[in-house]
Amino acid sequence: MHILIATDGSDEALHALHEAARVLNKEATWSVLAVGDPGPLGSDLGYFESGAPIIHPAIEAARSEAETYAQAACAALIQAGVAQPYHHVAVGDPASTILSECTRLGVDILVVGSHGRGWMGRLLLGSVSDSLIHSFKGAVFLSRKRP
């Protein structure tokens, strides 16, 4: 069994991580995925100069931030008793990137946190967790941190 925790570094994602580690099999394969979102710039802002690839600073910043979140989540999993979590970092639209990484990695259970914005927030801002629930073919472990 392969369990993947999608994290954005938020308190809600950390809460989901702890809840999943509490109730799911610690002997399974655990992975963490942090997706850096470069925002409206998109994820293909690379170009070549004198034959060498140049990556837009927004992409590098998003990747660096995601790396920090992934490492912190792995440390939290180890502290929660998961022996050897793997970490993955990607840059792009969060929902579609998480889904493609789940397929690539052969994930059985996807763990996500919810911000609990309500229907108006989802209407105005969209919801990564809502999109994942409706699109992921495996089981989704959704956790919402109560105030």
Phi and psi in radians as a Rosetta constraint file:
Dihedral C 1 N 2 CA 2 C 2 CIRCULARHARMONIC -2.059 0.35
Dihedral N 2 CA 2 C 2 N 3 CIRCULARHARMONIC 2.109 0.35
Dihedral C 2 N 3 CA 3 C 3 CIRCULARHARMONIC -1.907 0.35
Dihedral N 3 CA 3 C 3 N 4 CIRCULARHARMONIC 2.263 0.35
Dihedral C 3 N 4 CA 4 C 4 CIRCULARHARMONIC -2.085 0.35
Dihedral N 4 CA 4 C 4 N 5 CIRCULARHARMONIC 2.269 0.35
Dihedral C 4 N 5 CA 5 C 5 CIRCULARHARMONIC -1.804 0.35
Dihedral N 5 CA 5 C 5 N 6 CIRCULARHARMONIC 2.099 0.35
Dihedral C 5 N 6 CA 6 C 6 CIRCULARHARMONIC -1.606 0.35
Dihedral N 6 CA 6 C 6 N 7 CIRCULARHARMONIC 2.192 0.35
Dihedral C 6 N 7 CA 7 C 7 CIRCULARHARMONIC -2.243 0.35
Dihedral N 7 CA 7 C 7 N 8 CIRCULARHARMONIC 2.533 0.35
Dihedral C 7 N 8 CA 8 C 8 CIRCULARHARMONIC -2.060 0.35
Dihedral N 8 CA 8 C 8 N 9 CIRCULARHARMONIC 0.227 0.35
Dihedral C 8 N 9 CA 9 C 9 CIRCULARHARMONIC 1.416 0.35
Dihedral N 9 CA 9 C 9 N 10 CIRCULARHARMONIC 0.036 0.35
Dihedral C 9 N 10 CA 10 C 10 CIRCULARHARMONIC -1.411 0.35
Dihedral N 10 CA 10 C 10 N 11 CIRCULARHARMONIC 2.875 0.35
Dihedral C 10 N 11 CA 11 C 11 CIRCULARHARMONIC -1.077 0.35
Dihedral N 11 CA 11 C 11 N 12 CIRCULARHARMONIC -0.599 0.35
Dihedral C 11 N 12 CA 12 C 12 CIRCULARHARMONIC -1.150 0.35
Dihedral N 12 CA 12 C 12 N 13 CIRCULARHARMONIC -0.707 0.35
Dihedral C 12 N 13 CA 13 C 13 CIRCULARHARMONIC -1.168 0.35
Dihedral N 13 CA 13 C 13 N 14 CIRCULARHARMONIC -0.693 0.35
Dihedral C 13 N 14 CA 14 C 14 CIRCULARHARMONIC -1.154 0.35
Dihedral N 14 CA 14 C 14 N 15 CIRCULARHARMONIC -0.676 0.35
Dihedral C 14 N 15 CA 15 C 15 CIRCULARHARMONIC -1.082 0.35
Dihedral N 15 CA 15 C 15 N 16 CIRCULARHARMONIC -0.772 0.35
Dihedral C 15 N 16 CA 16 C 16 CIRCULARHARMONIC -1.066 0.35
Dihedral N 16 CA 16 C 16 N 17 CIRCULARHARMONIC -0.729 0.35
Dihedral C 16 N 17 CA 17 C 17 CIRCULARHARMONIC -1.011 0.35
Dihedral N 17 CA 17 C 17 N 18 CIRCULARHARMONIC -0.862 0.35
Dihedral C 17 N 18 CA 18 C 18 CIRCULARHARMONIC -1.141 0.35
Dihedral N 18 CA 18 C 18 N 19 CIRCULARHARMONIC -0.697 0.35
Dihedral C 18 N 19 CA 19 C 19 CIRCULARHARMONIC -1.140 0.35
Dihedral N 19 CA 19 C 19 N 20 CIRCULARHARMONIC -0.748 0.35
Dihedral C 19 N 20 CA 20 C 20 CIRCULARHARMONIC -1.120 0.35
Dihedral N 20 CA 20 C 20 N 21 CIRCULARHARMONIC -0.765 0.35
Dihedral C 20 N 21 CA 21 C 21 CIRCULARHARMONIC -1.129 0.35
Dihedral N 21 CA 21 C 21 N 22 CIRCULARHARMONIC -0.488 0.35
Dihedral C 21 N 22 CA 22 C 22 CIRCULARHARMONIC -1.270 0.35
Dihedral N 22 CA 22 C 22 N 23 CIRCULARHARMONIC -0.647 0.35
Dihedral C 22 N 23 CA 23 C 23 CIRCULARHARMONIC -1.956 0.35
Dihedral N 23 CA 23 C 23 N 24 CIRCULARHARMONIC -0.313 0.35
Dihedral C 23 N 24 CA 24 C 24 CIRCULARHARMONIC -1.665 0.35
Dihedral N 24 CA 24 C 24 N 25 CIRCULARHARMONIC 2.862 0.35
Dihedral C 24 N 25 CA 25 C 25 CIRCULARHARMONIC -1.112 0.35
Dihedral N 25 CA 25 C 25 N 26 CIRCULARHARMONIC 1.988 0.35
Dihedral C 25 N 26 CA 26 C 26 CIRCULARHARMONIC -1.235 0.35
Dihedral N 26 CA 26 C 26 N 27 CIRCULARHARMONIC -0.256 0.35
Dihedral C 26 N 27 CA 27 C 27 CIRCULARHARMONIC -1.509 0.35
Dihedral N 27 CA 27 C 27 N 28 CIRCULARHARMONIC -0.115 0.35
Dihedral C 27 N 28 CA 28 C 28 CIRCULARHARMONIC -1.228 0.35
Dihedral N 28 CA 28 C 28 N 29 CIRCULARHARMONIC 3.011 0.35
Dihedral C 28 N 29 CA 29 C 29 CIRCULARHARMONIC -1.427 0.35
Dihedral N 29 CA 29 C 29 N 30 CIRCULARHARMONIC 2.169 0.35
Dihedral C 29 N 30 CA 30 C 30 CIRCULARHARMONIC -1.987 0.35
Dihedral N 30 CA 30 C 30 N 31 CIRCULARHARMONIC 2.373 0.35
Dihedral C 30 N 31 CA 31 C 31 CIRCULARHARMONIC -2.308 0.35
Dihedral N 31 CA 31 C 31 N 32 CIRCULARHARMONIC 2.689 0.35
Dihedral C 31 N 32 CA 32 C 32 CIRCULARHARMONIC -2.075 0.35
Dihedral N 32 CA 32 C 32 N 33 CIRCULARHARMONIC 2.387 0.35
Dihedral C 32 N 33 CA 33 C 33 CIRCULARHARMONIC -2.191 0.35
Dihedral N 33 CA 33 C 33 N 34 CIRCULARHARMONIC 2.156 0.35
Dihedral C 33 N 34 CA 34 C 34 CIRCULARHARMONIC -2.018 0.35
Dihedral N 34 CA 34 C 34 N 35 CIRCULARHARMONIC 2.231 0.35
Dihedral C 34 N 35 CA 35 C 35 CIRCULARHARMONIC -1.931 0.35
Dihedral N 35 CA 35 C 35 N 36 CIRCULARHARMONIC 2.078 0.35
Dihedral C 35 N 36 CA 36 C 36 CIRCULARHARMONIC -1.419 0.35
Dihedral N 36 CA 36 C 36 N 37 CIRCULARHARMONIC 2.230 0.35
Dihedral C 36 N 37 CA 37 C 37 CIRCULARHARMONIC -1.827 0.35
Dihedral N 37 CA 37 C 37 N 38 CIRCULARHARMONIC 1.906 0.35
Dihedral C 37 N 38 CA 38 C 38 CIRCULARHARMONIC -1.335 0.35
Dihedral N 38 CA 38 C 38 N 39 CIRCULARHARMONIC 0.105 0.35
Dihedral C 38 N 39 CA 39 C 39 CIRCULARHARMONIC 1.306 0.35
Dihedral N 39 CA 39 C 39 N 40 CIRCULARHARMONIC -2.550 0.35
Dihedral C 39 N 40 CA 40 C 40 CIRCULARHARMONIC -1.198 0.35
Dihedral N 40 CA 40 C 40 N 41 CIRCULARHARMONIC -0.159 0.35
Dihedral C 40 N 41 CA 41 C 41 CIRCULARHARMONIC -1.233 0.35
Dihedral N 41 CA 41 C 41 N 42 CIRCULARHARMONIC -0.423 0.35
Dihedral C 41 N 42 CA 42 C 42 CIRCULARHARMONIC 1.470 0.35
Dihedral N 42 CA 42 C 42 N 43 CIRCULARHARMONIC 3.096 0.35
Dihedral C 42 N 43 CA 43 C 43 CIRCULARHARMONIC -1.922 0.35
Dihedral N 43 CA 43 C 43 N 44 CIRCULARHARMONIC 0.151 0.35
Dihedral C 43 N 44 CA 44 C 44 CIRCULARHARMONIC -2.003 0.35
Dihedral N 44 CA 44 C 44 N 45 CIRCULARHARMONIC 0.576 0.35
Dihedral C 44 N 45 CA 45 C 45 CIRCULARHARMONIC -1.543 0.35
Dihedral N 45 CA 45 C 45 N 46 CIRCULARHARMONIC 0.926 0.35
Dihedral C 45 N 46 CA 46 C 46 CIRCULARHARMONIC -1.941 0.35
Dihedral N 46 CA 46 C 46 N 47 CIRCULARHARMONIC 2.656 0.35
Dihedral C 46 N 47 CA 47 C 47 CIRCULARHARMONIC -2.618 0.35
Dihedral N 47 CA 47 C 47 N 48 CIRCULARHARMONIC 2.944 0.35
Dihedral C 47 N 48 CA 48 C 48 CIRCULARHARMONIC -1.911 0.35
Dihedral N 48 CA 48 C 48 N 49 CIRCULARHARMONIC 2.403 0.35
Dihedral C 48 N 49 CA 49 C 49 CIRCULARHARMONIC -2.337 0.35
Dihedral N 49 CA 49 C 49 N 50 CIRCULARHARMONIC 2.051 0.35
Dihedral C 49 N 50 CA 50 C 50 CIRCULARHARMONIC 0.981 0.35
Dihedral N 50 CA 50 C 50 N 51 CIRCULARHARMONIC 0.643 0.35
Dihedral C 50 N 51 CA 51 C 51 CIRCULARHARMONIC 1.466 0.35
Dihedral N 51 CA 51 C 51 N 52 CIRCULARHARMONIC -0.149 0.35
Dihedral C 51 N 52 CA 52 C 52 CIRCULARHARMONIC -1.797 0.35
Dihedral N 52 CA 52 C 52 N 53 CIRCULARHARMONIC 2.378 0.35
Dihedral C 52 N 53 CA 53 C 53 CIRCULARHARMONIC -1.233 0.35
Dihedral N 53 CA 53 C 53 N 54 CIRCULARHARMONIC 2.408 0.35
Dihedral C 53 N 54 CA 54 C 54 CIRCULARHARMONIC -2.070 0.35
Dihedral N 54 CA 54 C 54 N 55 CIRCULARHARMONIC 2.224 0.35
Dihedral C 54 N 55 CA 55 C 55 CIRCULARHARMONIC -1.815 0.35
Dihedral N 55 CA 55 C 55 N 56 CIRCULARHARMONIC 2.353 0.35
Dihedral C 55 N 56 CA 56 C 56 CIRCULARHARMONIC -1.009 0.35
Dihedral N 56 CA 56 C 56 N 57 CIRCULARHARMONIC 2.447 0.35
Dihedral C 56 N 57 CA 57 C 57 CIRCULARHARMONIC -0.996 0.35
Dihedral N 57 CA 57 C 57 N 58 CIRCULARHARMONIC -0.552 0.35
Dihedral C 57 N 58 CA 58 C 58 CIRCULARHARMONIC -1.144 0.35
Dihedral N 58 CA 58 C 58 N 59 CIRCULARHARMONIC -0.609 0.35
Dihedral C 58 N 59 CA 59 C 59 CIRCULARHARMONIC -1.211 0.35
Dihedral N 59 CA 59 C 59 N 60 CIRCULARHARMONIC -0.781 0.35
Dihedral C 59 N 60 CA 60 C 60 CIRCULARHARMONIC -1.086 0.35
Dihedral N 60 CA 60 C 60 N 61 CIRCULARHARMONIC -0.716 0.35
Dihedral C 60 N 61 CA 61 C 61 CIRCULARHARMONIC -1.131 0.35
Dihedral N 61 CA 61 C 61 N 62 CIRCULARHARMONIC -0.736 0.35
Dihedral C 61 N 62 CA 62 C 62 CIRCULARHARMONIC -1.123 0.35
Dihedral N 62 CA 62 C 62 N 63 CIRCULARHARMONIC -0.725 0.35
Dihedral C 62 N 63 CA 63 C 63 CIRCULARHARMONIC -1.141 0.35
Dihedral N 63 CA 63 C 63 N 64 CIRCULARHARMONIC -0.740 0.35
Dihedral C 63 N 64 CA 64 C 64 CIRCULARHARMONIC -1.113 0.35
Dihedral N 64 CA 64 C 64 N 65 CIRCULARHARMONIC -0.757 0.35
Dihedral C 64 N 65 CA 65 C 65 CIRCULARHARMONIC -1.104 0.35
Dihedral N 65 CA 65 C 65 N 66 CIRCULARHARMONIC -0.747 0.35
Dihedral C 65 N 66 CA 66 C 66 CIRCULARHARMONIC -1.102 0.35
Dihedral N 66 CA 66 C 66 N 67 CIRCULARHARMONIC -0.691 0.35
Dihedral C 66 N 67 CA 67 C 67 CIRCULARHARMONIC -1.043 0.35
Dihedral N 67 CA 67 C 67 N 68 CIRCULARHARMONIC -0.739 0.35
Dihedral C 67 N 68 CA 68 C 68 CIRCULARHARMONIC -1.075 0.35
Dihedral N 68 CA 68 C 68 N 69 CIRCULARHARMONIC -0.774 0.35
Dihedral C 68 N 69 CA 69 C 69 CIRCULARHARMONIC -1.132 0.35
Dihedral N 69 CA 69 C 69 N 70 CIRCULARHARMONIC -0.723 0.35
Dihedral C 69 N 70 CA 70 C 70 CIRCULARHARMONIC -1.136 0.35
Dihedral N 70 CA 70 C 70 N 71 CIRCULARHARMONIC -0.749 0.35
Dihedral C 70 N 71 CA 71 C 71 CIRCULARHARMONIC -1.138 0.35
Dihedral N 71 CA 71 C 71 N 72 CIRCULARHARMONIC -0.706 0.35
Dihedral C 71 N 72 CA 72 C 72 CIRCULARHARMONIC -1.128 0.35
Dihedral N 72 CA 72 C 72 N 73 CIRCULARHARMONIC -0.701 0.35
Dihedral C 72 N 73 CA 73 C 73 CIRCULARHARMONIC -1.161 0.35
Dihedral N 73 CA 73 C 73 N 74 CIRCULARHARMONIC -0.698 0.35
Dihedral C 73 N 74 CA 74 C 74 CIRCULARHARMONIC -1.097 0.35
Dihedral N 74 CA 74 C 74 N 75 CIRCULARHARMONIC -0.729 0.35
Dihedral C 74 N 75 CA 75 C 75 CIRCULARHARMONIC -1.083 0.35
Dihedral N 75 CA 75 C 75 N 76 CIRCULARHARMONIC -0.703 0.35
Dihedral C 75 N 76 CA 76 C 76 CIRCULARHARMONIC -1.158 0.35
Dihedral N 76 CA 76 C 76 N 77 CIRCULARHARMONIC -0.658 0.35
Dihedral C 76 N 77 CA 77 C 77 CIRCULARHARMONIC -1.139 0.35
Dihedral N 77 CA 77 C 77 N 78 CIRCULARHARMONIC -0.749 0.35
Dihedral C 77 N 78 CA 78 C 78 CIRCULARHARMONIC -1.062 0.35
Dihedral N 78 CA 78 C 78 N 79 CIRCULARHARMONIC -0.753 0.35
Dihedral C 78 N 79 CA 79 C 79 CIRCULARHARMONIC -1.111 0.35
Dihedral N 79 CA 79 C 79 N 80 CIRCULARHARMONIC -0.525 0.35
Dihedral C 79 N 80 CA 80 C 80 CIRCULARHARMONIC -1.455 0.35
Dihedral N 80 CA 80 C 80 N 81 CIRCULARHARMONIC -0.031 0.35
Dihedral C 80 N 81 CA 81 C 81 CIRCULARHARMONIC 1.855 0.35
Dihedral N 81 CA 81 C 81 N 82 CIRCULARHARMONIC 0.084 0.35
Dihedral C 81 N 82 CA 82 C 82 CIRCULARHARMONIC -1.476 0.35
Dihedral N 82 CA 82 C 82 N 83 CIRCULARHARMONIC 2.149 0.35
Dihedral C 82 N 83 CA 83 C 83 CIRCULARHARMONIC -1.146 0.35
Dihedral N 83 CA 83 C 83 N 84 CIRCULARHARMONIC -0.888 0.35
Dihedral C 83 N 84 CA 84 C 84 CIRCULARHARMONIC -2.534 0.35
Dihedral N 84 CA 84 C 84 N 85 CIRCULARHARMONIC 1.347 0.35
Dihedral C 84 N 85 CA 85 C 85 CIRCULARHARMONIC -1.302 0.35
Dihedral N 85 CA 85 C 85 N 86 CIRCULARHARMONIC 2.588 0.35
Dihedral C 85 N 86 CA 86 C 86 CIRCULARHARMONIC -1.731 0.35
Dihedral N 86 CA 86 C 86 N 87 CIRCULARHARMONIC 2.636 0.35
Dihedral C 86 N 87 CA 87 C 87 CIRCULARHARMONIC -2.182 0.35
Dihedral N 87 CA 87 C 87 N 88 CIRCULARHARMONIC 2.530 0.35
Dihedral C 87 N 88 CA 88 C 88 CIRCULARHARMONIC -2.307 0.35
Dihedral N 88 CA 88 C 88 N 89 CIRCULARHARMONIC 2.535 0.35
Dihedral C 88 N 89 CA 89 C 89 CIRCULARHARMONIC -2.291 0.35
Dihedral N 89 CA 89 C 89 N 90 CIRCULARHARMONIC 2.400 0.35
Dihedral C 89 N 90 CA 90 C 90 CIRCULARHARMONIC -2.496 0.35
Dihedral N 90 CA 90 C 90 N 91 CIRCULARHARMONIC 2.886 0.35
Dihedral C 90 N 91 CA 91 C 91 CIRCULARHARMONIC -2.231 0.35
Dihedral N 91 CA 91 C 91 N 92 CIRCULARHARMONIC 2.324 0.35
Dihedral C 91 N 92 CA 92 C 92 CIRCULARHARMONIC 2.683 0.35
Dihedral N 92 CA 92 C 92 N 93 CIRCULARHARMONIC -2.903 0.35
Dihedral C 92 N 93 CA 93 C 93 CIRCULARHARMONIC -1.121 0.35
Dihedral N 93 CA 93 C 93 N 94 CIRCULARHARMONIC 2.169 0.35
Dihedral C 93 N 94 CA 94 C 94 CIRCULARHARMONIC -0.971 0.35
Dihedral N 94 CA 94 C 94 N 95 CIRCULARHARMONIC -0.916 0.35
Dihedral C 94 N 95 CA 95 C 95 CIRCULARHARMONIC -1.099 0.35
Dihedral N 95 CA 95 C 95 N 96 CIRCULARHARMONIC -0.872 0.35
Dihedral C 95 N 96 CA 96 C 96 CIRCULARHARMONIC -1.196 0.35
Dihedral N 96 CA 96 C 96 N 97 CIRCULARHARMONIC -0.591 0.35
Dihedral C 96 N 97 CA 97 C 97 CIRCULARHARMONIC -1.206 0.35
Dihedral N 97 CA 97 C 97 N 98 CIRCULARHARMONIC -0.728 0.35
Dihedral C 97 N 98 CA 98 C 98 CIRCULARHARMONIC -1.072 0.35
Dihedral N 98 CA 98 C 98 N 99 CIRCULARHARMONIC -0.782 0.35
Dihedral C 98 N 99 CA 99 C 99 CIRCULARHARMONIC -1.087 0.35
Dihedral N 99 CA 99 C 99 N 100 CIRCULARHARMONIC -0.758 0.35
Dihedral C 99 N 100 CA 100 C 100 CIRCULARHARMONIC -1.195 0.35
Dihedral N 100 CA 100 C 100 N 101 CIRCULARHARMONIC -0.634 0.35
Dihedral C 100 N 101 CA 101 C 101 CIRCULARHARMONIC -1.191 0.35
Dihedral N 101 CA 101 C 101 N 102 CIRCULARHARMONIC -0.632 0.35
Dihedral C 101 N 102 CA 102 C 102 CIRCULARHARMONIC -1.057 0.35
Dihedral N 102 CA 102 C 102 N 103 CIRCULARHARMONIC -0.751 0.35
Dihedral C 102 N 103 CA 103 C 103 CIRCULARHARMONIC -1.140 0.35
Dihedral N 103 CA 103 C 103 N 104 CIRCULARHARMONIC -0.816 0.35
Dihedral C 103 N 104 CA 104 C 104 CIRCULARHARMONIC -1.070 0.35
Dihedral N 104 CA 104 C 104 N 105 CIRCULARHARMONIC -0.685 0.35
Dihedral C 104 N 105 CA 105 C 105 CIRCULARHARMONIC -1.552 0.35
Dihedral N 105 CA 105 C 105 N 106 CIRCULARHARMONIC -0.167 0.35
Dihedral C 105 N 106 CA 106 C 106 CIRCULARHARMONIC 1.224 0.35
Dihedral N 106 CA 106 C 106 N 107 CIRCULARHARMONIC 0.828 0.35
Dihedral C 106 N 107 CA 107 C 107 CIRCULARHARMONIC -1.353 0.35
Dihedral N 107 CA 107 C 107 N 108 CIRCULARHARMONIC 2.383 0.35
Dihedral C 107 N 108 CA 108 C 108 CIRCULARHARMONIC -1.693 0.35
Dihedral N 108 CA 108 C 108 N 109 CIRCULARHARMONIC -0.692 0.35
Dihedral C 108 N 109 CA 109 C 109 CIRCULARHARMONIC -2.233 0.35
Dihedral N 109 CA 109 C 109 N 110 CIRCULARHARMONIC 2.210 0.35
Dihedral C 109 N 110 CA 110 C 110 CIRCULARHARMONIC -1.845 0.35
Dihedral N 110 CA 110 C 110 N 111 CIRCULARHARMONIC 2.208 0.35
Dihedral C 110 N 111 CA 111 C 111 CIRCULARHARMONIC -1.879 0.35
Dihedral N 111 CA 111 C 111 N 112 CIRCULARHARMONIC 2.185 0.35
Dihedral C 111 N 112 CA 112 C 112 CIRCULARHARMONIC -2.420 0.35
Dihedral N 112 CA 112 C 112 N 113 CIRCULARHARMONIC 2.661 0.35
Dihedral C 112 N 113 CA 113 C 113 CIRCULARHARMONIC -1.753 0.35
Dihedral N 113 CA 113 C 113 N 114 CIRCULARHARMONIC 2.700 0.35
Dihedral C 113 N 114 CA 114 C 114 CIRCULARHARMONIC -2.060 0.35
Dihedral N 114 CA 114 C 114 N 115 CIRCULARHARMONIC 2.423 0.35
Dihedral C 114 N 115 CA 115 C 115 CIRCULARHARMONIC -1.378 0.35
Dihedral N 115 CA 115 C 115 N 116 CIRCULARHARMONIC -0.280 0.35
Dihedral C 115 N 116 CA 116 C 116 CIRCULARHARMONIC 1.135 0.35
Dihedral N 116 CA 116 C 116 N 117 CIRCULARHARMONIC 0.773 0.35
Dihedral C 116 N 117 CA 117 C 117 CIRCULARHARMONIC -1.300 0.35
Dihedral N 117 CA 117 C 117 N 118 CIRCULARHARMONIC -0.289 0.35
Dihedral C 117 N 118 CA 118 C 118 CIRCULARHARMONIC 1.482 0.35
Dihedral N 118 CA 118 C 118 N 119 CIRCULARHARMONIC 3.068 0.35
Dihedral C 118 N 119 CA 119 C 119 CIRCULARHARMONIC -1.152 0.35
Dihedral N 119 CA 119 C 119 N 120 CIRCULARHARMONIC -0.623 0.35
Dihedral C 119 N 120 CA 120 C 120 CIRCULARHARMONIC -1.199 0.35
Dihedral N 120 CA 120 C 120 N 121 CIRCULARHARMONIC -0.733 0.35
Dihedral C 120 N 121 CA 121 C 121 CIRCULARHARMONIC -1.104 0.35
Dihedral N 121 CA 121 C 121 N 122 CIRCULARHARMONIC -0.727 0.35
Dihedral C 121 N 122 CA 122 C 122 CIRCULARHARMONIC -1.120 0.35
Dihedral N 122 CA 122 C 122 N 123 CIRCULARHARMONIC -0.670 0.35
Dihedral C 122 N 123 CA 123 C 123 CIRCULARHARMONIC -1.123 0.35
Dihedral N 123 CA 123 C 123 N 124 CIRCULARHARMONIC -0.766 0.35
Dihedral C 123 N 124 CA 124 C 124 CIRCULARHARMONIC -1.411 0.35
Dihedral N 124 CA 124 C 124 N 125 CIRCULARHARMONIC -0.723 0.35
Dihedral C 124 N 125 CA 125 C 125 CIRCULARHARMONIC -1.853 0.35
Dihedral N 125 CA 125 C 125 N 126 CIRCULARHARMONIC -0.282 0.35
Dihedral C 125 N 126 CA 126 C 126 CIRCULARHARMONIC 1.411 0.35
Dihedral N 126 CA 126 C 126 N 127 CIRCULARHARMONIC 2.985 0.35
Dihedral C 126 N 127 CA 127 C 127 CIRCULARHARMONIC -2.530 0.35
Dihedral N 127 CA 127 C 127 N 128 CIRCULARHARMONIC 2.069 0.35
Dihedral C 127 N 128 CA 128 C 128 CIRCULARHARMONIC -1.130 0.35
Dihedral N 128 CA 128 C 128 N 129 CIRCULARHARMONIC -0.804 0.35
Dihedral C 128 N 129 CA 129 C 129 CIRCULARHARMONIC -1.105 0.35
Dihedral N 129 CA 129 C 129 N 130 CIRCULARHARMONIC -0.692 0.35
Dihedral C 129 N 130 CA 130 C 130 CIRCULARHARMONIC -1.095 0.35
Dihedral N 130 CA 130 C 130 N 131 CIRCULARHARMONIC -0.746 0.35
Dihedral C 130 N 131 CA 131 C 131 CIRCULARHARMONIC -1.103 0.35
Dihedral N 131 CA 131 C 131 N 132 CIRCULARHARMONIC -0.721 0.35
Dihedral C 131 N 132 CA 132 C 132 CIRCULARHARMONIC -1.171 0.35
Dihedral N 132 CA 132 C 132 N 133 CIRCULARHARMONIC -0.715 0.35
Dihedral C 132 N 133 CA 133 C 133 CIRCULARHARMONIC -1.020 0.35
Dihedral N 133 CA 133 C 133 N 134 CIRCULARHARMONIC -0.697 0.35
Dihedral C 133 N 134 CA 134 C 134 CIRCULARHARMONIC -1.484 0.35
Dihedral N 134 CA 134 C 134 N 135 CIRCULARHARMONIC -0.233 0.35
Dihedral C 134 N 135 CA 135 C 135 CIRCULARHARMONIC -1.983 0.35
Dihedral N 135 CA 135 C 135 N 136 CIRCULARHARMONIC -0.502 0.35
Dihedral C 135 N 136 CA 136 C 136 CIRCULARHARMONIC -1.260 0.35
Dihedral N 136 CA 136 C 136 N 137 CIRCULARHARMONIC 2.356 0.35
Dihedral C 136 N 137 CA 137 C 137 CIRCULARHARMONIC -1.450 0.35
Dihedral N 137 CA 137 C 137 N 138 CIRCULARHARMONIC -0.265 0.35
Dihedral C 137 N 138 CA 138 C 138 CIRCULARHARMONIC -1.706 0.35
Dihedral N 138 CA 138 C 138 N 139 CIRCULARHARMONIC -2.798 0.35
Dihedral C 138 N 139 CA 139 C 139 CIRCULARHARMONIC -1.447 0.35
Dihedral N 139 CA 139 C 139 N 140 CIRCULARHARMONIC 2.468 0.35
Dihedral C 139 N 140 CA 140 C 140 CIRCULARHARMONIC -2.020 0.35
Dihedral N 140 CA 140 C 140 N 141 CIRCULARHARMONIC 2.185 0.35
Dihedral C 140 N 141 CA 141 C 141 CIRCULARHARMONIC -1.758 0.35
Dihedral N 141 CA 141 C 141 N 142 CIRCULARHARMONIC 1.845 0.35
Dihedral C 141 N 142 CA 142 C 142 CIRCULARHARMONIC -1.875 0.35
Dihedral N 142 CA 142 C 142 N 143 CIRCULARHARMONIC 2.243 0.35
Dihedral C 142 N 143 CA 143 C 143 CIRCULARHARMONIC -2.190 0.35
Dihedral N 143 CA 143 C 143 N 144 CIRCULARHARMONIC 2.406 0.35
Dihedral C 143 N 144 CA 144 C 144 CIRCULARHARMONIC -2.152 0.35
Dihedral N 144 CA 144 C 144 N 145 CIRCULARHARMONIC 2.178 0.35
Dihedral C 144 N 145 CA 145 C 145 CIRCULARHARMONIC -1.307 0.35
Dihedral N 145 CA 145 C 145 N 146 CIRCULARHARMONIC 2.171 0.35
Dihedral C 145 N 146 CA 146 C 146 CIRCULARHARMONIC -1.453 0.35
Dihedral N 146 CA 146 C 146 N 147 CIRCULARHARMONIC 2.486 0.35
